Amino acid sequence: MTTDDFLVQYAAALRAHVQSGGARDLGVGNELGRQALRDDVSMLKIVETHVELVGKLAQQDPGFDSAEALAFLLHTLAPLDAATRRSEEQRVRADDLADRDQFRNAVVNSLQEGFFVAEPGGAVTEINEAFVRLTGYSADGLPYRWPHPWLVDHESARTQQARLAVEKQVQYDTPIRHRDGRLVWVAVNINWVESGDGDSHVYVGTLRDITAERAFAARESAVLRLATAVSVAKSMSDVLSITLDECRLTLDVHRVVAALWPADGTEPTIQVAGKLTAPDWRHLDPALREIFAQARRQLPLTVQPIESPDAPGQSSGVVAVLTGAGTVTLWLELRVPRRISGEDRLLITVLVGHLGLAIQHVRQFEAARETSLTLQHAMLAAAELPPGFAVRYEPAVTPLEIGGDWYDVLRIGASRIGIIVGDCVGRGLPAAAVMGQLRASARALLLTGAEPAKLLEELDAVAELIPNAFCTTVFLAVLDTDSGELSYSCAGHLPAVLAEPGKGHRLIADARSVPLAVQRKASRPQSSVTLPPGSTLMLYTDGLVERRDVPLDDGMAHLGATVSLAANQTVDAVADAALAELAPPDGYDDDIAIVVYRRPYPSLAIHQVVKADQLGELRHQLAAWLDDAGVGEERVADIVLAVNEAVANSIEHGYQGRKLGKVRLKGDNDGSRIRIRIIDKGSWKPAATDPGVRGRGLLLIRAVSDWLEMDCTPKGTTVDMSFSLAT
């Protein structure tokens, strides 16, 4: 409806109301007012039309009731008045809210602390100017989705977010990464805030820069921790690792490289703590080589930031001279280039002072350790071990890495071997000194040829004359290599382990008595056991099996199972397997002595004239010998095939066209390897240029054996081959 149409309708309704003498319903006027509101008819236009119409009606009718006309007008204007008042209220409210938003924004931006608002999913939707200064990330990048680009420790941030869901407020300190790459420490305060309807929430938080106070506390703490840690370091790798740990957060260092120049001025060795492996000097980055070379000309404890070639005015790292003449120079490489502040230089200078002292301590310690270990190994080393034996000495990880454990393996006759393993009380040089005296005495006593029990009694008398030899434990045995009989006596020592082929392991635990120099009422006992062919014997000291958190029986059972599983390995492999399998995560905290012996199987010897039609008998003898030793069927087939080819070659090439001669075959089996030697006295005939389908014997032998060697002369041929039994 147009305004004119509305005014015509209004005039008609007003006349009807006045003519009725006010009896008509005023609701008609109210309805017209709502119609005017819908059609956007001006209130002023309605009043103007009403005045004109009332004037005309008054002229036409002297008894016109103006009061009824006014009442009709007021009912018409009532809806428009109400709408106008509502509109004004909304305008005032909007103006008020705008003013309040301006005020809130002004307050938020005036805060010295960084302010942010985040959605339930973690996305930051609002930040203030202080937040921008702290992080380097502006409002133009909003919203910042989770995980936020300034986070350093994502796991910690997730943990705090989980806490917030439960506690509704969290406060914590954390490092963040400024957009320019530098590390900033902030104190974070986050609150869970519910919306007015209670159906949703947001996170409102602040960040406060605590880098300066954190740097001071970190500097004091880092210096204290580093000084304490490096004071007990025993190697350069320890020192570098500790340095990296302390500088990673305080200085944002991600790699530490040390160059160590020897006294003779030759090329330095390089050690690295961090992500990269240590190259040698010649393969080191040329720029870093130049940095080290220049630093050597500086005074001790000099700290010099090195400008990054890609970021002028910022440093890629710091080089420090730790000792006089620059013999130890350190490179602290920053994760990202940045400006090195005066506080950073002060911290590094203090740290370098402690590191210099630590390096001197480490070098002195390493020199003492090298001397001690040289002495220890010189005392323990056997001139030449008899066949079937392996020995090991494993030093502890504690200072100087030496102690009172020892072993000895000594020939005392054509077929007799003395074996001894002992453990003196204590550690370090005092225990090593006692060990040296007892070992020398035991070695001399073994040469007398006395029985083990008698030898221990005589060693008792020696121990009583040696200070601190009290309570030394010893396992002493004499082995007859022909019969396999092991006679032994044990003075307080752990039982030996014997693993037999196909039967598992057992402990040699008889003939036990008190340790040396301990009062006893009876003579030392003695016992014996026969070692079956192929069996493995291990004598050891307690450091191999004793653990604080593991029963001793479990440790010995673990050792026995390890020796049994290595039944087809060499004795050296058995010793190494025991050390590796039983090693604690942090290394052995006590030194260890080990002796391993494997009794070989009986040898095979065949010396006879062999014709081609007699090879079957030779094969049967060889197979029976291998079966007796428990060799697997597949390996037996390989060995028999190779030997058959070698003997057939001897018959064909060595004695071809001549009177048949003898072939000598010798086989040895030490439990881990079969060795076969075939000797003839014939003259070797070279194979034909075109052998056709023949002449494949040597190729076949090489294919199935682990090792083959031939020695051909006019006076005879020797073929040596070996076959591993290890699985």
KOLKOLLO-502273 format. One record per residue (C-alpha): residue in three letters; x, y, z. Coordinates in steps of 0.25 Angstrom, whole numbers, plus 2048, in hexadecimal, padded with zeros to 3 digits. Each point is the difference from the previous one (the first is absolute). Layout:
ALAXYZ/...
END
This chain:
MET800800800/THR80580E7FC/THR80080C80A/ASP7F58067F8/ASP7F77F4801/PHE8037FF80F/LEU7FC80F802/VAL7F37FE7F9/GLN7FD7F4808/TYR80480780D/ALA7F780C7FD/ALA7F47F77FD/ALA8027F880D/LEU80180D808/ARG7F38067FA/ALA7F97F3803/HIS80580080F/VAL7FC80F802/GLN7F27FE7FA/SER7FD7F4809/GLY80280980B/GLY80C7F8805/ALA7F87F3800/ARG8097F97F6/ASP80C7F8805/LEU80D808801/GLY8077F37FD/VAL7FE8047F1/GLY80A80B803/ASN80A7F7806/GLU7FF7F77F4/LEU80380B7F7/GLY80C804808/ARG8067F27FE/GLN7FC8017F1/ALA80880D800/LEU80C7FA807/ARG8007F57F5/ASP7FF8097F4/ASP80A80A806/VAL7F680B801/SER80680D807/MET7FA80380D/LEU80180F7FD/LYS7F87FE7F3/ILE7F57F9808/VAL7FF80C80A/GLU80080A7F5/THR7F47F97F9/HIS7F97FE80D/VAL801810803/GLU7FB8037F2/LEU7F47F6801/VAL7FC80580E/GLY80080F7FB/LYS7F77FC7F5/LEU7F67F8808/ALA7FF80B80B/GLN7FC80A7F5/GLN7F67F67FB/ASP7FA7FC80D/PRO80080B80C/GLY7FD7F480A/PHE80D7F97FB/ASP8067F880C/SER80F8037FF/ALA8047F780C/GLU7FB7F37F9/ALA8088047F4/LEU80C802808/ALA7FE7F2807/PHE7FF7FA7F2/LEU80D8067FC/LEU8087FC80D/HIS7FB7F17FE/THR8058017F2/LEU80E806804/ALA8027F680C/PRO8067F57F7/LEU80980A7F9/ASP80580680E/ALA8037F2806/ALA8087FD7F3/THR80780D801/ARG8047FE80F/ARG8057F27FD/SER8098057F5/GLU80680B808/GLU8037F680B/GLN8077F77F7/ARG80880C7FA/VAL80480480E/ARG8037F2804/ALA8097FE7F3/ASP80780D803/ASP8027FC80E/LEU8067F27FB/ALA8098077F6/ASP80580980A/ARG8037F580A/ASP8077F87F4/GLN80980C7FE/PHE80280180F/ARG8037F1801/ASN80A8007F4/ALA80780C805/VAL8017F980E/VAL8057F37F9/ASN80A8077F7/SER80680880C/LEU8037F3808/GLN80F7FD801/GLU7FD7F1800/GLY7FC7F97F3/PHE7F17FD7FF/PHE7F97F67F8/VAL7F37F97FE/ALA7FF7F27FB/GLU7F57F77FB/PRO7FD7F2807/GLY8087FA7F5/GLY80C808803/ALA80080A7F5/VAL80480E804/THR7F680A7FB/GLU80480D807/ILE80D806805/ASN80580D805/GLU80C8097FC/ALA8087FA80C/PHE7FE7F27FB/VAL8058047F2/ARG80D806806/LEU8027F3808/THR7FE7F67F5/GLY8028087F3/TYR7F37FB7FB/SER7F680B7FC/ALA7F1801800/ASP8007FF7F1/GLY8037F1801/LEU7F47FD809/PRO7FB7F6803/TYR80C7F8804/ARG7FD7F17FF/TRP8057F680A/PRO80B7FD801/HIS80480E801/PRO80D8047F8/TRP80780680C/LEU7FF7F3809/VAL80D7F9803/ASP7FC7F5809/HIS7F37FA7FA/GLU7FE7F5809/SER80180980C/ALA7F58097FA/ARG7F77F47FE/THR8027FD80E/GLN7FC80E805/GLN7F48007F6/ALA7FB7F3807/ARG80280680E/LEU7F880C7FB/ALA7F47F77FD/VAL8007FB80E/GLU80580C809/LYS7FA80B7F7/GLN80D808803/VAL80E7FD7FE/GLN80D808802/TYR80E7FB7FB/ASP80D8057FA/THR8047FC7F3/PRO80A8047F4/ILE7FA8057F3/ARG8078027F3/HIS7FF80F7FB/ARG7FD8017F1/ASP80E8067FE/GLY8067F2806/ARG80480580E/LEU7FB7F880D/VAL7F7808809/TRP7FC7FB80E/VAL7F2804804/ALA7F77FE80C/VAL7F27FB7FB/ASN7F3802807/ILE7F47FA7F9/ASN7F17FF805/TRP7F47F97FB/VAL7F580A7FE/GLU7F17FB7FD/SER7F78087F7/GLY7F3806805/ASP7F77F57FC/GLY80A7F6806/ASP8007F77F4/SER80E8047FB/HIS80D805805/VAL80D8077FC/TYR80E801806/VAL80580E804/GLY80F801804/THR80C809802/LEU80F7FE7FD/ARG80A807809/ASP80F8017FB/ILE8097FA80A/THR80C7FE7F7/ALA809809809/GLU7FC7FA80D/ARG8017F27FA/ALA80D8037FA/PHE80680480D/ALA7FA7F4808/ALA8047F77F4/ARG80E806800/GLU8027FD80F/SER7FA7F27FF/ALA8077FC7F3/VAL80E804806/LEU7FD7F880D/ARG7FB7F47F8/LEU80B8007F6/ALA80B80280B/THR7FA7F4808/ALA7FE7F87F3/VAL80E8027FA/SER8077FE80D/VAL7FD7F17FF/ALA8017FF7F1/LYS80A7F57FB/SER8018037F1/MET7FF80B7F6/SER7F37FA7FB/ASP7FA80180E/VAL80580F801/LEU7FA8037F2/SER7F37F9803/ILE7FE80880D/THR80480D7FA/LEU7F57FE7F5/ASP7F67FC80A/GLU80280D808/CYS8018097F4/ARG7F47FB7F8/LEU7F6808808/THR80880B806/LEU8078047F3/ASP7F87F87F5/VAL80C7F87FC/HIS7FD7F47F8/ARG80F7FB7FD/VAL80D800808/VAL80D7FD7F8/ALA80D7FF807/ALA80E8007F9/LEU80B7F9808/TRP80E8037FB/PRO80B7F6804/ALA80D805807/ASP8087FC7F3/GLY7F880A7F8/THR7FA7F67F6/GLU7F28017FB/PRO7F580180C/THR7F67F6803/ILE7F18047FF/GLN7F57FC809/VAL7F28047FF/ALA7F4801809/GLY7F38027F9/LYS7F97FB7F4/LEU80C7FE7F6/THR80B7F5801/ALA80E805802/PRO8088017F3/ASP810800800/TRP80780D7FF/ARG8018007F1/HIS7F27FD7FD/LEU7FB80B80A/ASP7F880C7FA/PRO80B8097FB/ALA7FA80C806/LEU8007F980E/ARG80F7FC7FD/GLU80380F7FE/ILE7F880480D/PHE8087F6808/ALA80E8047FA/GLN7FD80F803/ALA7FC7FC80E/ARG80D7F9803/ARG80780E800/GLN7F780580B/LEU80280080F/PRO7FA7F6809/LEU7F2802804/THR7FD8097F4/VAL7F28007FB/GLN7FD8057F2/PRO7F28007F9/ILE8027FD7F1/GLU7F78087F6/SER7F77F87F7/PRO8038027F1/ASP7F17FF7FE/ALA7FB80A80B/PRO80980C801/GLY80080580F/GLN7FC7F3805/SER8097F4805/SER7FF7F27FB/GLY8087FB80C/VAL80B80380A/VAL80E7FB800/ALA8077FE80E/VAL80F7FD803/LEU8007F780C/THR80F7FD803/GLY80D8077FE/ALA8068007F2/GLY7F27FD7FB/THR8027F1801/VAL7F17FF803/THR7F78087F8/LEU7F1800801/TRP7F58047F6/LEU7F2802805/GLU7F78017F4/LEU7F2807802/ARG7F47FA7FB/VAL7FD80C7F8/PRO80880D7FE/ARG7FE80B80A/ARG80680B808/ILE8097FC80B/SER7FD80980C/GLY80980480B/GLU7F97F7809/ASP8037F47F7/ARG80F8037FF/LEU80080180F/LEU7FA7F3801/ILE8097F97F6/THR80C806806/VAL7FC7FA80E/LEU7FD7F37FA/VAL80D7FF7F8/GLY80880380D/HIS7FA7F3806/LEU8017F97F3/GLY80F8037FF/LEU8027FA80E/ALA7F87F47FC/ILE8087FE7F4/GLN80D800808/HIS7FA7F680A/VAL7FB7F77F4/ARG80E8007F9/GLN8077FC80E/PHE7F57F5802/GLU8027FB7F2/ALA80F7FF802/ALA7FF7F980D/ARG7F57F77FA/GLU8097FC7F4/THR80C7FD809/SER7F77F880A/LEU7FA7F87F5/THR80D7FD7F9/LEU8067FB80D/GLN7F37F8803/HIS8007F97F2/ALA80F7FE801/MET7FE7F880D/LEU7F57F87FA/ALA8047FD7F2/ALA8047F27FE/ALA80C7FE7F7/GLU7F87F67F7/LEU7F37F9804/PRO7FF7F17FE/PRO7F77FB7F5/GLY7F1801804/PHE80180B809/ALA7FB80F800/VAL80280A80B/ARG7FA80E803/TYR80280B809/GLU7F580B800/PRO80380C809/ALA7F6807808/VAL7FA80E7FB/THR80480680D/PRO80D809802/LEU80D7FA7FB/GLU7F87F37FB/ILE8097F6807/GLY7FE7F780C/GLY8047F3806/ASP7FA7F67F7/TRP80A7F77F9/TYR8027F37F8/ASP80B7F77FC/VAL8017F47F6/LEU80E7F9801/ARG8067F37FA/ILE8057F880B/GLY8037F37F8/ALA7FF7F97F3/SER7F17FE802/ARG7FD80880D/ILE7FB80F800/GLY7FE80880D/ILE7F4809800/ILE7FE80B80A/VAL7F680B802/GLY80080980C/ASP7FA80D806/CYS80680980B/VAL7F8808809/GLY7FF80F7FC/ARG8028087F4/GLY80A8097F9/LEU80F800801/PRO8017FA80E/ALA7F87F37FC/ALA8088007F3/ALA80D800808/VAL7FB7F4809/MET7FB7F97F3/GLY80E8017FA/GLN8077FA80C/LEU7F67F4801/ARG8007FD7F1/ALA80F7FF800/SER8007F780C/ALA7F57F77FA/ARG8077FF7F3/ALA80D7FC807/LEU7F87F6809/LEU7F97FA7F4/LEU80E7FC7FA/THR8037F780B/GLY7F67F67FB/ALA7F87FF80D/GLU7F17FD800/PRO7F680B801/ALA7FC7FF80F/LYS80F800804/LEU80380C7F7/LEU7F5808807/GLU8057FC80E/GLU80E8057FB/LEU7F980D7FA/ASP7F980280E/ALA80E801806/VAL80480A7F6/ALA7F4809802/GLU80280180F/LEU80D8077FD/ILE7FA80A7F6/PRO7F880C806/ASN7F28017FB/ALA8007F27FA/PHE7F67FB80B/CYS7F37FA7FA/THR8057FF7F2/THR7F87F57F8/VAL8067F67F6/PHE7FC7F57F7/LEU80C7F77FD/ALA8007F47F7/VAL8097F77F8/LEU7FC7FB7F3/ASP8057F37FA/THR7FE8027F1/ASP8017F17FC/SER7F57FB80A/GLY7F880D801/GLU8017FE80F/LEU7FF80E808/SER8057FF80E/TYR7FC80D808/SER7FF80780D/CYS7F880C803/ALA80380B80B/GLY7F3807802/HIS7FF8037F1/LEU7F37FF7F7/PRO7FE7F27FA/ALA8057FE7F1/VAL7F67FD7F5/LEU8017F47F7/ALA7F87FF7F4/GLU7FF7F27F9/PRO7FB7FE7F2/GLY7F17FD800/LYS7FF80080F/GLY7FF80E804/HIS80980580B/ARG8047FD80F/LEU80880780B/ILE80D7FA805/ALA7FD80380E/ASP8087F5808/ALA80D801808/ARG7FC80E806/SER80780680C/VAL80280E806/PRO80880B7F9/LEU80F802801/ALA80680480E/VAL7F37FD807/GLN8017F680C/ARG7FB7F27FD/LYS8007F3808/ALA8017F67F5/SER8097FE7F4/ARG7FC8067F2/PRO7F77F67F9/GLN8027FB7F2/SER7F77FA7F5/SER8017FD7F2/VAL7F77FF7F4/THR8027FB7F2/LEU7FD8097F4/PRO7F97F97F5/PRO8058037F2/GLY7FA80D7FA/SER7FC80580E/THR80380F804/LEU80680480E/MET7FF80E805/LEU80780680C/TYR7FD80E804/THR7FF80A80B/ASP7F4806807/GLY7FF80D7F8/LEU7FA7F87F4/VAL7F47FB807/GLU7FE80880D/ARG7F580B7FF/ARG7FA80880C/ASP7F27FE7FA/VAL8017F17FB/PRO8027F4809/LEU80E7F97FE/ASP7FA7F37FC/ASP7F98077F5/GLY80C8067FB/MET8087F3800/ALA7F47F97F8/HIS80080B7F6/LEU80F7FE7FE/GLY7FE7F17FF/ALA7F58027F5/THR8098097F8/VAL80C7F7800/SER7F77F47FC/LEU7FA8087F5/ALA80E8037FB/ALA8047F17FF/ASN8048017F2/GLN80780D800/THR80F802802/VAL80580280E/ASP80380E7FD/ALA7F18027FC/VAL7FB7F980D/ALA80880A808/ASP7FB80C7F8/ALA7F27FB801/ALA8007FF80F/LEU80680E801/ALA7F58067F7/GLU7F47F8805/LEU80280380E/ALA80580E7FF/PRO7F880A809/PRO7FA80C7F8/ASP80A80A806/GLY80C7F67FF/TYR8077F780A/ASP80280680E/ASP80B7F6803/ASP80B7FA7F8/ILE7FF7F27FB/ALA8097F57FD/ILE7FC7F47F7/VAL8067F37FB/VAL7F97F77F6/TYR8057F27FB/ARG7F97F77F6/ARG8057F2800/PRO8027FB7F2/TYR7FA7F37FA/PRO8097F57FD/SER8088027F3/LEU7FE7F77F4/ALA80C7FA7F9/ILE8007F77F4/HIS80D7FC7F9/GLN7FE7F67F5/VAL8017FC7F2/VAL7F38057FA/LYS7FB7FB7F2/ALA7F48077F9/ASP7F77F4804/GLN80480280F/LEU7FB80E801/GLY7F37FA806/GLU8077FB80C/LEU80780D802/ARG7F38077FF/HIS7F97F780B/GLN80C80280A/LEU7FF80F7FE/ALA7F1801802/ALA8017F780C/TRP80A809806/LEU7F780C7FD/ASP7F47F9806/ASP8077FD80D/ALA80280F801/GLY7F28047FE/VAL8028077F3/GLY7F38037F9/GLU7FC7F77F4/GLU80180C7F5/ARG80E803805/VAL8057F2800/ALA7FB7FF7F2/ASP80880C7FC/ILE80D7FB807/VAL7FF7F27FA/LEU7FE8057F2/ALA80C80A801/VAL8097F5806/ASN7FC7F67F6/GLU80380A7F4/ALA80E803807/VAL8047F2801/ALA7FA7FC7F2/ASN80980C7FB/SER80C7FA807/ILE7FE7F27FA/GLU7FE8067F2/HIS80A80B7FF/GLY80A7FC80B/TYR8027F27FC/GLN7FB7FF7F2/GLY8087F67F8/ARG8097FC80C/LYS7FF7F680B/LEU7F580480A/GLY80580680C/LYS7FB80480E/VAL7F680B803/ARG80180680E/LEU7F3806805/LYS80080880E/GLY7F3806806/ASP7FF80980C/ASN7F3805806/ASP80180B80B/GLY7F1801801/SER7FF80C7F8/ARG8077FC7F3/ILE8047F47F9/ARG80E8007FA/ILE8047F57F6/ARG80E7FE7FA/ILE8037F77F4/ILE80E7FC7FD/ASP8067F87F4/LYS80E7FD7FB/GLY7FD8007F1/SER80380B7F6/TRP7F48087FC/LYS7FC8007F2/PRO7FA80C7FB/ALA7F17FF7FB/ALA7FE8007F1/THR7FD80D7F8/ASP7F27FB7FD/PRO7FC7F780B/GLY7F27FF7FA/VAL7F67FC80B/ARG80B7FC809/GLY80A809808/ARG7F6806809/GLY8057FA80D/LEU80780C806/LEU7F48097FC/LEU7F77F7808/ILE80A80080C/ARG80180F800/ALA7F08017FF/VAL7FD7F780D/SER80D804809/ASP80380C807/TRP80F8007FD/LEU8087F87F6/GLU80F8017FE/MET8097F77F7/ASP80F7FE800/CYS8047F87F3/THR80F7FC7FF/PRO8077F57F8/LYS8017F880D/GLY7F2800803/THR7F3809802/THR7FA80580D/VAL7F1804800/ASP7FB80880D/MET7F1803801/SER7F780480C/PHE7F1800802/SER7F980980B/LEU7F67FA809/ALA7FB80D805/THR7F18027FE/
END
